[in-house]
Amino acid sequence: MLKRPLLIGTRGSPLALWQARHVRALLISAHGLDEGDVDLSVITTSGDRIEDRPLREFGGKGLFTKEIDEALLGTRVDLAVHSMKDLPTELPAGLAIGAVLPRADVRDAFVSVKARSLGELPEGAVVGTSSLRRQAQLRRARPDLRVTDLRGNVETRLAKIERGEADATLLAMAGLERLGLVARATVALSTEEMLPAVAQGAIGVLCRAYDAETVKLLAPLHDEATSICVTCERIFLATLEGSCRTPIAGLAEITGGGALRFRGLILKPDGSAWHGIELAGTLESAEDIGREAGDELLARAGPAFLASFR
């Protein structure tokens, strides 16, 4: 039993609650805690309040984490559970990633009641997604499609497809798996077809950097392999976001031989131009690989490519 209950800050969406409850269960199991030793605190974020416009108009990253992290810094909660892809590359001062959980499926799912694959969608079909990354890759692969914004949590977007508000959408396979909705995926897209978002499929647990007791409690939950890959991807993203705002995708994977393979991609929003890169190296060089990939793409793309996104 702990000296006092641990309080986990989380958003109130079904997926966020699943993630927070998962972390709670892992903590209880790892340390033999009582059920009352760990509880949840649901916090509404800026991203939850914005329902009628694309989140990128308001700054994008951080909109689903800001208020929860403020509660953590203010000691109103002890932990914050986030989808790693929602985390800004620079954390608020005083916070640290205490654990990165083993990564789930990194792929995107194609969801449609009208076609069995992206290639089977008829010319002019409407694909709804609020992700700039997905929109750009869709337009690159199928410039004949109409791509529109589609907001809401996983269940809301699935319901909109069922109602015919769009002919198809793309969702993270990891989210569908966690919610028990894998059967709703028409097909999983390979990472060659749709390179995922940086840190897609990974869950991070934040704590106060000086809170040694909580850092120790989180240690058994940490997956080093996932952390290495996500670190590489986040360094890549940080390098690019320092100079531009553009659709970005990145995936680091540990190969069977124990090396780190990284693939990165930046695109124009309309998919008319893009630059990709693939690098490999040792696990210890994860940060260097991510930084080198970002610098190389910035050099290749040049100021003309990047200027319109600033």
C-alpha positions as CSV (number, residue, x, y, z in Angstrom):
1,M,0.0,0.0,0.0
2,L,1.2,3.5,-0.9
3,K,1.5,6.3,1.6
4,R,-1.2,8.1,-0.4
5,P,-3.2,7.3,-3.5
6,L,-1.6,8.0,-6.9
7,L,-3.8,10.2,-9.1
8,I,-3.6,9.8,-12.9
9,G,-4.6,12.7,-15.1
10,T,-6.4,11.8,-18.3
11,R,-8.7,13.0,-21.0
12,G,-12.3,11.7,-20.9
13,S,-12.5,10.1,-24.4
14,P,-13.0,6.3,-24.4
15,L,-9.5,5.8,-25.8
16,A,-7.8,8.1,-23.3
17,L,-9.7,6.4,-20.5
18,W,-8.6,2.9,-21.8
19,Q,-5.0,4.1,-21.8
20,A,-5.2,5.5,-18.3
21,R,-6.9,2.4,-16.9
22,H,-4.3,0.3,-18.6
23,V,-1.5,2.2,-16.8
24,R,-3.4,1.9,-13.5
25,A,-3.7,-1.8,-13.9
26,L,0.0,-2.2,-14.8
27,L,1.0,-0.2,-11.7
28,I,-1.2,-2.2,-9.4
29,S,0.1,-5.5,-10.9
30,A,3.8,-4.4,-10.9
31,H,3.8,-3.3,-7.2
32,G,1.0,-5.5,-5.7
33,L,-1.0,-2.4,-4.9
34,D,-4.6,-2.2,-3.7
35,E,-7.3,-1.0,-6.0
36,G,-7.7,2.2,-4.0
37,D,-4.0,3.1,-4.4
38,V,-4.4,4.4,-7.9
39,D,-7.3,6.5,-9.2
40,L,-8.1,8.6,-12.3
41,S,-8.8,12.3,-12.7
42,V,-10.6,13.3,-15.9
43,I,-9.5,16.6,-17.3
44,T,-11.0,18.5,-20.3
45,T,-8.4,19.8,-22.7
46,S,-8.3,22.6,-25.2
47,G,-8.5,20.0,-28.0
48,D,-11.6,18.5,-26.5
49,R,-13.4,21.9,-26.6
50,I,-12.6,22.7,-30.3
51,E,-15.1,20.8,-32.3
52,D,-15.9,22.9,-35.4
53,R,-12.4,23.7,-36.9
54,P,-9.2,21.8,-37.6
55,L,-6.9,21.7,-34.6
56,R,-3.9,22.8,-36.7
57,E,-5.5,26.3,-36.8
58,F,-4.9,26.5,-33.1
59,G,-1.4,25.2,-32.9
60,G,-2.0,21.4,-33.2
61,K,0.3,19.6,-30.8
62,G,-0.2,20.2,-27.1
63,L,-3.9,20.9,-27.4
64,F,-4.7,17.5,-25.9
65,T,-2.0,17.6,-23.2
66,K,-1.7,21.2,-21.9
67,E,-4.3,21.3,-19.2
68,I,-3.4,17.8,-17.9
69,D,0.3,18.8,-17.7
70,E,-0.7,21.9,-15.9
71,A,-2.5,19.8,-13.3
72,L,0.6,17.6,-13.0
73,L,2.9,20.6,-12.5
74,G,0.4,22.0,-10.0
75,T,0.5,18.7,-8.1
76,R,-3.3,18.2,-8.6
77,V,-2.4,14.8,-10.2
78,D,0.7,12.6,-9.9
79,L,0.9,11.2,-13.4
80,A,-0.3,12.1,-16.9
81,V,-1.1,9.5,-19.5
82,H,-0.9,10.6,-23.1
83,S,-0.7,9.1,-26.6
84,M,2.9,9.8,-27.4
85,K,1.9,11.3,-30.8
86,D,0.0,14.1,-29.0
87,L,3.1,15.2,-27.0
88,P,4.9,18.3,-28.0
89,T,8.6,17.6,-28.8
90,E,9.6,20.0,-26.0
91,L,8.0,19.1,-22.6
92,P,7.0,21.8,-20.1
93,A,9.9,22.5,-17.7
94,G,9.7,20.3,-14.7
95,L,8.1,17.3,-16.4
96,A,9.7,14.1,-17.6
97,I,8.6,11.0,-19.5
98,G,8.7,8.4,-16.7
99,A,7.7,5.5,-18.9
100,V,7.0,4.6,-22.5
101,L,4.8,1.5,-22.8
102,P,5.4,-1.3,-25.3
103,R,4.2,0.0,-28.7
104,A,1.0,-1.3,-30.3
105,D,0.3,-1.6,-34.1
106,V,1.8,1.4,-35.8
107,R,-0.3,1.1,-39.0
108,D,-3.3,3.2,-40.1
109,A,-6.6,1.4,-40.9
110,F,-8.6,2.1,-44.0
111,V,-12.3,2.2,-42.9
112,S,-15.1,2.1,-45.5
113,V,-18.5,0.5,-46.1
114,K,-18.2,1.3,-49.8
115,A,-14.8,-0.1,-50.8
116,R,-12.5,-2.9,-49.7
117,S,-9.3,-0.9,-50.1
118,L,-8.0,2.6,-50.9
119,G,-7.4,1.5,-54.5
120,E,-11.0,0.4,-54.9
121,L,-12.5,3.8,-54.0
122,P,-14.1,5.3,-57.1
123,E,-12.9,8.6,-58.6
124,G,-14.2,11.5,-56.7
125,A,-14.9,9.5,-53.5
126,V,-14.8,11.5,-50.3
127,V,-12.3,10.5,-47.6
128,G,-12.7,12.2,-44.3
129,T,-9.7,12.8,-42.0
130,S,-8.5,15.7,-39.9
131,S,-4.9,14.6,-40.1
132,L,-2.7,16.7,-42.3
133,R,-0.3,13.8,-42.7
134,R,-3.0,11.4,-43.8
135,Q,-4.5,14.0,-46.1
136,A,-1.3,14.7,-47.9
137,Q,-0.4,11.0,-48.4
138,L,-3.9,10.3,-49.6
139,R,-3.6,13.1,-52.2
140,R,-0.2,11.9,-53.3
141,A,-1.5,8.3,-53.8
142,R,-5.0,9.3,-55.2
143,P,-5.2,12.9,-56.4
144,D,-8.6,12.1,-57.8
145,L,-10.1,11.7,-54.4
146,R,-11.9,14.5,-52.4
147,V,-10.4,14.8,-48.9
148,T,-12.3,16.6,-46.2
149,D,-11.8,17.2,-42.4
150,L,-13.5,14.7,-40.2
151,R,-13.3,15.4,-36.4
152,G,-14.3,13.5,-33.3
153,N,-13.2,10.5,-31.3
154,V,-12.8,7.1,-32.8
155,E,-16.5,6.1,-32.3
156,T,-17.8,9.4,-33.6
157,R,-15.8,9.1,-36.8
158,L,-16.9,5.5,-37.3
159,A,-20.5,6.6,-36.9
160,K,-20.0,9.3,-39.5
161,I,-18.7,6.8,-42.0
162,E,-21.7,4.5,-41.2
163,R,-24.1,7.5,-41.9
164,G,-22.4,8.2,-45.2
165,E,-20.9,11.6,-44.3
166,A,-17.8,10.4,-46.1
167,D,-17.0,7.3,-48.2
168,A,-14.0,6.3,-46.1
169,T,-11.6,7.4,-43.3
170,L,-8.3,6.4,-41.8
171,L,-7.8,5.6,-38.1
172,A,-4.9,4.3,-36.1
173,M,-5.0,0.5,-35.8
174,A,-3.7,0.9,-32.2
175,G,-6.8,2.8,-31.2
176,L,-9.1,0.3,-32.8
177,E,-7.3,-2.5,-31.0
178,R,-7.5,-0.9,-27.6
179,L,-11.2,-0.2,-28.0
180,G,-12.0,-3.6,-29.2
181,L,-13.0,-2.3,-32.7
182,V,-10.5,-4.0,-34.9
183,A,-13.4,-5.6,-36.8
184,R,-14.4,-2.2,-38.0
185,A,-11.2,-1.8,-40.0
186,T,-11.7,-2.7,-43.6
187,V,-8.0,-3.3,-44.1
188,A,-4.7,-2.3,-42.4
189,L,-2.5,-0.1,-44.6
190,S,1.1,-1.1,-44.8
191,T,3.6,1.5,-43.7
192,E,4.7,1.7,-47.3
193,E,1.2,2.8,-48.3
194,M,0.8,5.2,-45.4
195,L,3.7,6.1,-43.2
196,P,2.5,6.7,-39.7
197,A,2.7,9.7,-37.4
198,V,5.7,10.1,-35.2
199,A,5.2,8.0,-32.1
200,Q,1.9,6.5,-33.3
201,G,0.9,3.5,-31.3
202,A,2.9,4.4,-28.2
203,I,1.6,5.5,-24.8
204,G,3.7,7.8,-22.6
205,V,3.4,8.4,-18.8
206,L,4.6,11.8,-17.6
207,C,5.5,12.7,-14.1
208,R,7.3,15.5,-12.3
209,A,11.0,15.3,-12.9
210,Y,11.9,15.7,-9.2
211,D,9.4,13.1,-8.0
212,A,11.8,10.3,-7.4
213,E,9.3,8.0,-5.8
214,T,6.9,8.1,-8.7
215,V,9.8,7.8,-11.2
216,K,10.7,4.6,-9.4
217,L,7.2,3.3,-9.5
218,L,7.0,3.8,-13.2
219,A,10.3,2.0,-14.0
220,P,8.8,-1.5,-14.4
221,L,6.3,-0.2,-17.0
222,H,9.0,1.2,-19.3
223,D,9.8,-0.5,-22.6
224,E,13.3,0.5,-23.8
225,A,12.9,-0.7,-27.3
226,T,9.8,1.4,-27.9
227,S,11.5,4.4,-26.1
228,I,14.5,4.1,-28.5
229,C,12.3,4.2,-31.6
230,V,10.1,7.0,-30.3
231,T,13.1,9.1,-29.3
232,C,14.5,8.8,-32.8
233,E,11.1,9.8,-34.3
234,R,10.6,12.8,-31.9
235,I,14.1,14.2,-32.6
236,F,13.3,14.0,-36.3
237,L,10.0,15.9,-35.7
238,A,11.7,18.5,-33.5
239,T,14.3,19.1,-36.2
240,L,11.6,19.7,-38.8
241,E,9.2,21.7,-36.7
242,G,12.0,24.2,-35.9
243,S,11.7,25.4,-39.5
244,C,8.3,24.5,-40.9
245,R,4.8,23.3,-40.4
246,T,4.1,20.7,-43.0
247,P,2.7,17.1,-43.1
248,I,5.3,14.9,-41.4
249,A,5.5,11.2,-41.0
250,G,8.2,9.1,-39.4
251,L,8.8,5.5,-38.2
252,A,11.8,3.9,-36.5
253,E,12.0,0.2,-36.2
254,I,14.5,-2.2,-34.7
255,T,15.5,-4.8,-37.2
256,G,16.1,-8.5,-36.7
257,G,19.8,-7.8,-36.7
258,G,19.5,-5.3,-33.8
259,A,20.0,-2.2,-35.9
260,L,17.7,0.9,-36.0
261,R,15.9,1.6,-39.3
262,F,14.3,5.0,-39.8
263,R,12.0,6.2,-42.5
264,G,10.8,9.8,-42.7
265,L,8.6,11.8,-45.0
266,I,7.6,15.5,-45.5
267,L,5.0,16.5,-48.1
268,K,3.1,19.5,-49.4
269,P,-0.5,19.4,-48.1
270,D,-1.9,18.7,-51.6
271,G,0.5,15.8,-52.0
272,S,2.0,17.3,-55.2
273,A,5.6,17.2,-53.8
274,W,7.3,15.2,-51.1
275,H,10.8,14.3,-49.8
276,G,11.5,11.0,-48.1
277,I,14.5,9.5,-46.4
278,E,15.7,6.2,-45.0
279,L,18.6,5.8,-42.6
280,A,20.0,3.0,-40.4
281,G,22.4,2.8,-37.5
282,T,23.0,1.5,-34.0
283,L,20.4,1.7,-31.3
284,E,22.7,4.0,-29.4
285,S,22.7,6.5,-32.3
286,A,18.9,6.9,-32.3
287,E,19.0,10.6,-31.5
288,D,21.7,11.2,-34.2
289,I,19.7,9.3,-36.8
290,G,16.6,11.3,-36.1
291,R,18.5,14.6,-36.2
292,E,20.4,13.7,-39.4
293,A,17.2,12.6,-41.1
294,G,15.5,15.9,-40.3
295,D,18.5,18.0,-41.3
296,E,18.8,16.1,-44.6
297,L,15.1,16.6,-45.5
298,L,15.4,20.3,-44.7
299,A,18.4,20.5,-47.0
300,R,16.7,18.6,-49.8
301,A,13.4,20.4,-49.6
302,G,15.0,23.9,-49.5
303,P,13.4,27.2,-48.5
304,A,11.0,27.3,-51.5
305,F,9.3,24.0,-50.4
306,L,9.1,25.1,-46.8
307,A,8.2,28.8,-47.0
308,S,4.5,28.3,-47.6
309,F,4.1,26.3,-44.4
310,R,5.7,28.9,-42.0
